[in-house]
Amino acid sequence: MSKKQKTLVKRYNRVDMVLHWTVAIGFILALLTGYAVFFEGSSKLLVTEAGYVIRLIHRIGGVIFIIAPILYFIFSKKRFGFLKAFKWNKSDFGWLLAAPKHYFVGGGDMPPQEKYNTGQKMFYLFAVVFGFLLAVSGLILWFNLFSPTVGLIMLFLHDLSAVMLTLFFFVHVYLVAFHPNERTSFNAMTTGYMDREYAKDHHELWYNDVTEHEEKEPEEKVTHKIS
């Protein structure tokens, strides 16, 4: 085992990282321009050059936000991985009870977690549900489909979904980029590797599976050479 393998464990492949950052870029573009439209009003932005650019960037961001997951679903072997967000067990409810002390006070035992802990499952769950509503309502509003009444309903769903995703987005950014105990997880989505100690403490069940596989792999190579 190399020095890198002793201190780090592989968590994400290149496709996972590209999808994550592509969706993030699309969402941020749509987020910033979407709130500009919301607060200024679409009628004002229709008659100025800056308004045209803002609306164009909003649509570009929306297209990126929609297309990236679709391409991932078509070409990735892990296309149904998002379903893990809908599978909860006793350890998830234990995590919810222990999380306030762990994140806001410090310390506290957290139940052993899989590759994605309960907080991440919640984020993915909201991302899937409200991301879908955001995309569908946005397309309907863009192409002015159905009646004015349906349009008003879609506008409400679009704004509600945007607000919910914004709230979870900022919580997500705070935890991975600023929280003193969680910032190391940011490296996993930029390099593909996670610190072993962090993985063992925060994703013990997944880490045990990974290390078990690592132990079996050399044995399989030796057996292959002998045969």
PyMOL commands that set and color helices and strands:
alter all, ss='L'
color gray80, all
select helices_A, chain A and resi 3-7+14-40+42-45+49-75+81-86+90-105+118-142+148-177+184-191+196-202+204-226
alter helices_A, ss='H'
color red, helices_A
select strands_A, chain A and resi 8-10+193-195
alter strands_A, ss='S'
color yellow, strands_A
deselect
rebuild
show_as cartoon
